[in-house]
Amino acid sequence: MQARAGRRLSDRKRDRIIEAGRTVFLDEGFGAASMDAIAAEAQVSKMTVYRHFRNKELLFAGVISELCRRIVDDDLEDLLALAPREALRRFAERVVAITFARETVELHRIVVAESRRFPKLGRLFYQSGPQACIDMLEQYLQRHRPRAWSRNDARRHAEEFLDLIRGYPHLRLLLGIVERPSQRELRTRIDSAIRNLLAAMKAGAA
């Protein structure tokens, strides 16, 4: 019982550190952010921050991982059990909600701006965010893979699906050309991506 209580306390501290990291990164950027500032924001010691995250890059990766975790959260098995049309819509809506959120866009801009000075940052961002989402969808498609698909086809279609729901609206948002796309535009993109993937699955099963 005491050990479980200790783990819960540690988990709560980790959550506070991630929340504080997101706040400080958004306010100051990656390069200017310090572990001291993050510790102060989280109201923990710097030693506690380092106990959970060995360096600033891994803490940034933790912030991105937490955003990605919200897309599927704790119900991945439930998602895997759904029929393709419903599963893809639920997954796409969560991806869009997180990807087009203001704080996610700002964190993405930080990565683009800082990755030249901090080369590991881009790789960590990709692995913790986009790569994790691709892996989730690929896992679903592997389970529902048509006979004609190879294992590589499942991954390719997962990447294409995510490309379609983001598309140029996401690039324009990153560049500050437009504000967030309308819900109608995003729903249209989701509908189109689902139709394309279901058609590819049907063709593969023929």
Helices and strands as residue ranges (DSSP letters): H 2-32, H 35-42, H 46-52, H 56-72, H 76-81, H 84-99, H 102-114, H 119-128, H 130-143, H 151-174, H 183-205
